[in-house]
């Protein structure tokens, strides 16, 4: 494995571990990491050992994986690159929000720090990407709003949409059809069921029903 490939793989692992705890507190397990990276558990186990030996993660056998200070700093730097690039592609190059993730995965390893700083300045130093994920500052600071995932929000909850997961492009296309966007204020309807999904009442008074699979991708600030 070349040094470039090894660096890319390391960054992808650290970024995925960090993302897991951005919107919920439980650290990632090796099996969850394998699913997130679409890799065999045995491959993940070996790589986690290497990351631990490099001082980038803490992990005990059969336990969860957490980032060390060094690992977290590197992960946040990569998240900053990825999310600035996504924002740049949407705002300056007319990409759809369902198209940018894979493109950013490639570009984040290719752009120089100088060009990334220019992109940041050109965009006005944005604080979040097109999906509502927070863009870390250069010093690594990041402030997350209090938010609840839509499928876990009690009936009657009122809040603004602050984050929409970009993991599944099909989900983003569904939300496009519903015209549900960041910052829209909605109220969770009283009638809900795991099978039917969640009813959202918009400011206009109209109601949309969000499919159960989609509710797991939407966060409300409350």
N, C-alpha and C positions, 0 to 999 in steps of 0.2 A: 504494500500500500504506500503510495507516494505521500510526501509531507502535505501536499495540497489537499489530497483526498482525506487524509487523517484529520487535518484541521477542520475540513467541512463536516465530517462525520461527528467530530467532537462538538462543534458548534450546534449542530442539529439536535444532538442529545441534550445538551445543556439548555437550549431554548425550549425544548419540549417539556423538560422537567420544570422549568420556571413557569411556563404557561399554565401548567396544571394547577398551581396554587394561586394564580392571579385573582380568580373570582370565587374561590372556595378554599377552606383552610387545610384540607387533608392532603398530606404528601403523597406523591405517586409511588405505586408499587412496581416491581419489575414486570409483572404481567400486564399492568396498565400501560407501562412504557412500551412494551413490545407491541401492544395493539395500536397505540398512537403512532408508532413508527412503521407499522406493518412489517415487523421483523420477527424472526423466530426467537422464542424465549432464550434459547441457548446463546444466540448471538448477542442478545442484550446483556445477559449475565456476564459474558466475557468483557464486553465493552465497559460495563459499569465497574468491574474490577480495575480496568485500566484508568478510568476516570478517578476512582478512589485513590489509586496509587499516585496519580498526578496531583492529588490534593484539591480536586475540583468538586467531588461529591463525598458525602458520608453515607455509608451503607453497611448494615450488618446482614448476614445471611438470613433470608426469609423476611427481612424487614423492609420498610419503606426507604426511599432514596431522597436525600435532601442535599441541597447545594451548600458548599462552603462559601465563605465570603468571596473568595477568588472565583469560584464557579458562578456565583450569582452576578458578580460584576461583568463577567464575560457574557453570560446569558442576556443580561439587560442591554449590553452593547449591541448584540445581534438582534434583539427584538427592536431596538431603536432603528437599526438599519432596515430591517424588513418592513416595518410599519411606515417609515418615511417613504420608502420606495413605493409601497402600495398607494399611499396618499398622492404621491407625485404622478403615478400612472393614471389614477382616476381623475385628478384635477387638471393635469396638463396634457394628457394623451388620450383622454376619452375612453379609457378602459371601463368595463362594467365591474361592479364590486364583486361579481362572481368569477371574474377572470384574472384578478391580480395576484392571487396567492402563489400560484405556481411560477409566474413570471418573477415575482419578488424573491422566491426561493433561489432562483438562478442568479439574479442580479446582486443580491445581498453579499455574495462572496466575491463579486467582481469589481464593485465600485470602490474607488479610493476614499479615504477619509475626507480629503479636500473636496471632492465632488459631492459627497454626502452633506458636508457642511453648507455647500452652495445650494443644494436642493432644499435643505432645512430653511435657509434664509429666504430663498425664493418663495417658499410656501408660507412664510410668515411665522415660522416656528410653531407648527401645529402641535396640539397636545393629545390628539387621538387620530386614529386611522379611519378609513371609510366605514369600518364595522364597529367603531366605538372602542376598540382596544386602545389602551393608553400608550402613548409614545414616551418612553423614558427620556429625561433630560440628559445632557452630555455627562453630568455628574452621577447619573444612575438613579436619581430620585424619581419616584413615581407615586402618585396619590390616587387611590381608587375610591370612587364614591360608594356609599352604602347602597347595595343593590341586591335584588332577589331574582332568582331564575323564574321565569313565567310559570313553569309547571309546578313550582313550589309556592307561588304567591297565593295567599288566602283570598277567597271571594271578597270583593269590596275594596281590594288594594288599588290605590290610585298612585300613578307614578309616570315618569318619563322613560321612554326607551333609551337606554344608555349603552347597550352593547348587543351585537348580533354576531354569533359565532360564524366564522368563515370556513369551518371545517368541511361543510357539505355545500357545494355550489348549487345543488338542486333546492336546498332549503332557502338559499338567497333568492333564487328565481321565484319560489313560492311567495316570499315576502314582497318581492317586486310586484307580483300580480295583486297582492293585497294592498299595495301602496303603504306598507308599514315601514316607517323610516326612523332614523335616530332623532331623538328629542321630541317625538310626538307624545303627547300626554294621553293616557288611556286609563280606564277603570276595568278591573277584572270583574266580569259578570257574576251574578249569584248562582247561576245554573252552570254546572260543569260536571263532566264525568271523564274518567280515564280514556274511554273509547271515543267519545265525541269531540274531545279537545277542550279548549278554553275560549269562552266568549269574551271579547274585548269591546267595551263601549268607548267610542271616540268622542272627541270634544263636540263634534257636530251632532251627536246623539245617535248616529248610525252604529251598528254592531257588526263585527266580523268574527268568525269562528276560526281559531288557529288550531291546526292539526296537532295531535299529541307529539309527533316527532319534531315538529317545528317549535313547540313551546320550550323544548330543552335548549334551544339556541338563542333565546331572547331573555335579556335581563332588564328589569325595571329599577330605576332609582326611586327609593321610597323615603 
